[in-house]
Amino acid sequence: MTNQSTNPGARKIEFAGKTRIFNLNEPKVLAMIAGGAKLKQVARMVTIARLGIGRAPFAGQYGDSPAACHRRFVEKVYSAEDVENVIALGLIGGGMPEDEAFALIDEHVHGKPLEANAQIASETIAALAGAEKAAGKA
């Protein structure tokens, strides 16, 4: 599991009745975020099917980069798909198996009111934006 103290993108957040680690700053997750062929190379089929084959999981208004997704949360123009993908990838980056992460999404996010889950997703994507800025990538 992710060590929050050494990874600037990791956050402990209360979700689905437990404190869980969310981290978008893990190599496997960063490859999934890149989308397209990289997504097919690194992710299991369940992840590919859920995030969209050949499509970057953060695609939307302003583009498909983590910065574009972060901007959608800051401006409150995020989609339900943004919320679901950020939370799922954050859980996977925190060490949770893909199947378990998507089961939690199905139970606690998909088809539910967005506000509480959007707050979790916003904090998760903001942590990645902060980690990228600290590494000089922003």
Residue pairs with C-beta under 8 A, 6 or more apart in sequence:
1 21
1 94
1 95
2 10
2 21
2 23
2 26
2 93
2 94
2 95
3 10
4 10
4 11
4 12
4 21
4 23
7 23
7 25
7 26
7 131
8 25
8 127
8 130
8 131
8 134
8 135
9 23
9 24
9 25
9 26
9 93
9 127
9 128
9 130
9 131
10 21
10 22
10 23
10 25
10 93
10 94
10 127
11 21
11 22
11 23
11 90
11 123
11 124
11 127
12 19
12 20
12 21
12 22
13 19
13 20
13 22
13 120
13 123
13 124
14 20
15 22
15 87
15 91
15 104
15 108
15 120
16 104
16 107
16 108
20 91
20 94
20 96
21 91
21 94
21 95
22 87
22 90
22 91
22 93
22 94
22 120
22 123
22 124
22 127
23 29
23 90
23 93
23 94
23 127
24 30
24 33
24 66
24 86
24 89
24 90
24 93
24 124
24 125
24 127
24 128
25 93
25 127
25 128
25 131
25 132
26 92
26 93
26 94
28 42
28 43
28 92
28 93
29 89
29 90
29 92
29 93
31 38
31 39
31 41
31 42
31 43
32 38
32 39
32 42
32 43
32 47
32 51
32 57
32 89
32 92
33 56
33 57
33 58
33 66
33 89
34 56
35 51
35 52
35 54
35 55
35 56
35 57
35 59
35 64
36 54
36 55
36 56
37 54
39 47
39 48
39 51
39 53
39 54
39 56
39 57
40 48
40 53
40 54
43 51
43 98
44 98
46 98
46 99
46 102
47 92
47 98
47 102
50 88
50 102
50 105
51 57
51 85
51 88
51 89
52 59
56 64
57 85
57 89
58 64
58 65
58 66
58 68
58 69
58 82
58 85
58 86
60 68
60 69
60 72
60 78
60 79
60 81
60 82
61 68
61 72
61 77
62 68
62 71
62 72
66 125
66 128
66 129
66 132
67 129
67 132
67 138
69 78
69 82
69 86
69 125
70 125
70 126
70 128
70 129
72 78
72 79
72 82
73 82
73 118
73 121
73 122
73 125
73 126
74 122
78 114
78 118
78 121
78 122
80 110
80 114
82 121
83 109
83 114
83 117
83 118
83 121
84 105
84 109
84 110
86 121
86 124
86 125
87 104
87 105
87 109
87 117
87 120
87 121
87 124
88 101
88 102
88 105
90 120
90 121
90 124
91 100
91 101
91 104
92 98
92 101
96 104
108 117
109 117
129 138
132 138
